[in-house]
Amino acid sequence: MSSEPDVSVVIPTCNRPELAVRAVRSVLAQTYANLEVIVVVDGPDPATSDALAAIGDPRLRVQVLPERGKAPNARNAGARAARGRWTAMLDDDDEWLPEKIEKQLALAESSPSALPVIACRMINKTPRADSIMPRRLPGPGEPVSEYLVVRRGLFYGDGFIQTSCILAPTELFRRVPFTVGLRRQQELDWTLRAMREEGTALVYAPDALVLWHQDENRDRISLHNPWKAQFTWARENRDLFTPRAYAAFLLSVISSMAAPTRDRRLFRELLAEARRYGRPGAVDYVTHAQIWALPPSVRARLRDVVVGRRDRAPEHSATAERQIPVDVD
C-alpha cells in the first residue's frame, strides 16, 4: 500500500455515534485497502469523537467542525481535506458491501472519460421489505436528468442516484461542491451540476454495493417535505433539466411534497409551470392527479400491489458499465 491513499471516503455525521461507527467499519472492511476514511463531525460531539477514537485504525481521520453546517457543508469540508485522487461519499446511516470500492475503482480507472462519476445499485432496506434500486441502468444516449426523474410508471421512477453510491475524482468534488442549505435532492443537484463539467460521464456499476437503511422510526432528511424551497430550487435550476425532465420533476417530486397542503391553487400552479417550461408526458399528468386525489396511505397500498415483486428483479446490464453523454439538455 502506498504512502498516499488512492481513495478518500468522506462520512458526515452528528450525534449518531453507533451509526457512524457502523459506517466506518464497513469502509475499513473493504477488499480495496489503500484508502482513508475522513469522518466529518458536524459540530462538537464528544460521544461520536470518543466512539471513533476507539476504532484505532490509522486510516481513520476525524475532523470536528466548530459549528453545525449540515451534511452538504460537511461533505465539502471532507472533500477539501481528501488526499486521494478519488473520493467516495458515505452517509453515516448507510453501509457498504465489501467489494464496493474495488468494483467502482476498476470502472473509474478503465473509463475513457477524464472525470467519470461512478455510481452503483443499492439494497433499499425497510422494515417491510428489501428492494434493489435503481431498477434499470441508463440507456445509451439517455439524458442524465431524464434518467433520474422521468417516471415510466405512476408510483416512482426507474432511475436513481444516492450520495452513498457516488465515487468521483476529488478534483470534481472540489470544483463542484454540494449546495449548502439544500435540504432535499442533494444528490440530484450535485450530479446534474457535475455533469455540466467538461470530460464528465455518469457510469453505473451493475451490482448492488450499498445498504441503504431506511428505518421508518428514525428521522431522515428524505422524510421532510420542504416543498417551497424545492419548488424555488427547481425554478432557479431549470437549465439543469431537459424540458421533459423538468415537467416530470414538478409533477411527481414537487407534487408529492406539496400535496399534503391540499391547496388547489398550488396544484394548478405546478401544472402551469410544467406546461409552460417543460414537456409533460401522459404519465406525468396522471401521476400529478393521483398524488393530489389519493391519500398517501391509499397510494402506498396501491404501489405495493402494482409494483409487487418487480423491485426484487432489476434489469441487469450485459456490460460492466453504462456511460451517459455530458450534455443534459
Residue, then its C-alpha position, 0 to 999 in steps of 0.5 A: m500500500s502506498s504512502e498516499p491513499d488512492v481513495s478518500v471516503v468522506i462520512p458526515t455525521c452528528n450525534r449518531p455515534e453507533l451509526a457512524v461507527r457502523a459506517v466506518r467499519s464497513v469502509l475499513a472492511q473493504t477488499y480495496a485497502n489503500l484508502e482513508v476514511i475522513v469522518v466529518v463531525d458536524g459540530p462538537d460531539p464528544a460521544t461520536s469523537d470518543a466512539l471513533a477514537a476507539i476504532g484505532d485504525p490509522r486510516l481513520r481521520v476525524q475532523v470536528l467542525p466548530e459549528r453545525g453546517k449540515a451534511p452538504n457543508a460537511r461533505n465539502a469540508g471532507a472533500r477539501a481535506a481528501r488526499g486521494r485522487w478519488t473520493a467516495m461519499l458515505d452517509d453515516d446511516d448507510e453501509w457498504l458491501p465489501e467489494k464496493i470500492e474495488k468494483q467502482l475503482a476498476l470502472a473509474e480507472s478503465s473509463p475513457s472519460a477524464l472525470p467519470v462519476i461512478a455510481c452503483r445499485m443499492i439494497n433499499k432496506t425497510p422494515r417491510a421489505d428489501s428492494i434493489m434500486p435503481r431498477r434499470l441502468p441508463g440507456p445509451g444516449e439517455p439524458v442524465s436528468e431524464y434518467l433520474v426523474v422521468r417516471r415510466g410508471l405512476f408510483y416512482g421512477d426507474g432511475f436513481i442516484q444516492t450520495s452513498c453510491i457516488l465515487a468521483p475524482t476529488e478534483l470534481f468534488r472540489r470544483v463542484p461542491f454540494t449546495v449548502g442549505l439544500r435540504r432535499q435532492q442533494e444528490l440530484d443537484w450535485t450530479l446534474r451540476a457535475m455533469r455540466e463539467e467538461g470530460t464528465a460521464l455518469v457510469y453505473a456499476p451493475d451490482a448492488l454495493v450499498l445498504w441503504h437503511q431506511d428505518e421508518n422510526r428514525d428521522r431522515i432528511s428524505l422524510h421532510n417535505p420542504w416543498k417551497a424551497q424545492f419548488t424555488w430550487a427547481r425554478e432557479n435550476r431549470d437549465l439543469f433539466t431537459p424540458r421533459a425532465y423538468a415537467a416530470f420533476l414538478l409533477s411527481v417530486i414537487s407534487s408529492m411534497a406539496a400535496p399534503t397542503r391540499d391547496r388547489r391553487l398550488f396544484r394548478e400552479l405546478l401544472a402551469e409551470a410544467r406546461r409552460y417550461g417543460r414537456p409533460g408526458a401522459v404519465d406525468y399528468v396522471t401521476h400529478a392527479q393521483i398524488w393530489a386525489l389519493p391519500p398517501s396511505v391509499r397510494a402506498r397500498l396501491r404501489d405495493v400491489v402494482v409494483g409487487r415483486r418487480d423491485r426484487a428483479p432489476e434489469h441487469s446490464a450485459t456490460a460492466e458499465r453504462q456511460i451517459p453523454v455530458d450534455v443534459d439538455 
